[in-house]
Amino acid sequence: MEKQLKITLVKSYIGRPEAQRKVLRGMGLGKVNRTVVLNDTPEIRGMIRKVVHLVAAVEVEGDGK
């Protein structure tokens, strides 16, 4: 089974730089407390690093449900 990441937006991106807003939108996070499950890839890990202060990420196995 492929590793996946469960990512939750825990802080608002109001007042944050546009680059961080674009990263969050690219991951599918538009509102606080929304959660998405994405494949664990180097690209997604890099996106998380850019906004680590706004999100909570947890590794999950399989389909993440």
C-alpha positions as a Markdown table, in Angstrom:
| # | Residue | x | y | z |
|---|---|---|---|---|
| 1 | Met | 0.0 | 0.0 | 0.0 |
| 2 | Glu | 1.1 | 3.5 | -0.8 |
| 3 | Lys | 1.8 | 6.0 | 2.0 |
| 4 | Gln | -0.5 | 9.0 | 2.1 |
| 5 | Leu | -0.6 | 12.2 | 4.1 |
| 6 | Lys | -3.7 | 13.6 | 5.9 |
| 7 | Ile | -3.3 | 17.4 | 5.9 |
| 8 | Thr | -5.5 | 19.7 | 7.8 |
| 9 | Leu | -5.6 | 23.5 | 7.7 |
| 10 | Val | -5.4 | 24.6 | 11.3 |
| 11 | Lys | -4.7 | 28.3 | 10.9 |
| 12 | Ser | -6.3 | 30.9 | 8.6 |
| 13 | Tyr | -4.2 | 32.1 | 5.6 |
| 14 | Ile | -5.7 | 35.7 | 5.9 |
| 15 | Gly | -2.8 | 38.2 | 5.8 |
| 16 | Arg | -0.3 | 35.6 | 4.6 |
| 17 | Pro | 1.8 | 36.1 | 1.4 |
| 18 | Glu | 0.2 | 35.1 | -1.9 |
| 19 | Ala | 2.8 | 32.3 | -2.4 |
| 20 | Gln | 1.5 | 30.6 | 0.7 |
| 21 | Arg | -2.1 | 31.0 | -0.3 |
| 22 | Lys | -1.3 | 29.4 | -3.7 |
| 23 | Val | 0.4 | 26.4 | -2.0 |
| 24 | Leu | -2.7 | 25.9 | 0.2 |
| 25 | Arg | -5.1 | 26.2 | -2.7 |
| 26 | Gly | -2.9 | 23.8 | -4.7 |
| 27 | Met | -3.3 | 21.2 | -2.0 |
| 28 | Gly | -7.1 | 21.7 | -2.0 |
| 29 | Leu | -7.3 | 23.6 | 1.4 |
| 30 | Gly | -9.6 | 26.5 | 1.2 |
| 31 | Lys | -11.1 | 26.8 | 4.7 |
| 32 | Val | -9.9 | 26.2 | 8.2 |
| 33 | Asn | -10.4 | 22.7 | 9.6 |
| 34 | Arg | -10.7 | 21.2 | 6.1 |
| 35 | Thr | -8.7 | 18.0 | 5.6 |
| 36 | Val | -7.4 | 16.4 | 2.4 |
| 37 | Val | -5.6 | 13.1 | 1.9 |
| 38 | Leu | -2.7 | 13.3 | -0.6 |
| 39 | Asn | -0.1 | 10.8 | -1.8 |
| 40 | Asp | 3.2 | 11.1 | 0.0 |
| 41 | Thr | 5.5 | 12.5 | -2.7 |
| 42 | Pro | 8.5 | 14.8 | -2.5 |
| 43 | Glu | 6.4 | 17.6 | -4.1 |
| 44 | Ile | 3.7 | 17.4 | -1.5 |
| 45 | Arg | 6.3 | 17.3 | 1.3 |
| 46 | Gly | 7.9 | 20.5 | -0.1 |
| 47 | Met | 4.5 | 22.1 | -0.2 |
| 48 | Ile | 3.9 | 21.2 | 3.5 |
| 49 | Arg | 7.3 | 22.6 | 4.4 |
| 50 | Lys | 6.3 | 26.0 | 2.9 |
| 51 | Val | 3.2 | 26.2 | 5.1 |
| 52 | Val | 4.1 | 24.0 | 8.1 |
| 53 | His | 3.0 | 26.8 | 10.4 |
| 54 | Leu | -0.6 | 26.7 | 9.0 |
| 55 | Val | -1.2 | 23.0 | 8.7 |
| 56 | Ala | -1.1 | 19.7 | 10.6 |
| 57 | Ala | 0.1 | 16.6 | 8.6 |
| 58 | Val | -0.2 | 13.0 | 9.6 |
| 59 | Glu | 1.0 | 9.9 | 7.8 |
| 60 | Val | -1.6 | 7.3 | 7.0 |
| 61 | Glu | -1.5 | 3.9 | 5.3 |
| 62 | Gly | -3.7 | 3.0 | 2.4 |
| 63 | Asp | -6.6 | 5.1 | 1.2 |
| 64 | Gly | -6.6 | 7.3 | 4.3 |
| 65 | Lys | -10.3 | 6.7 | 5.1 |
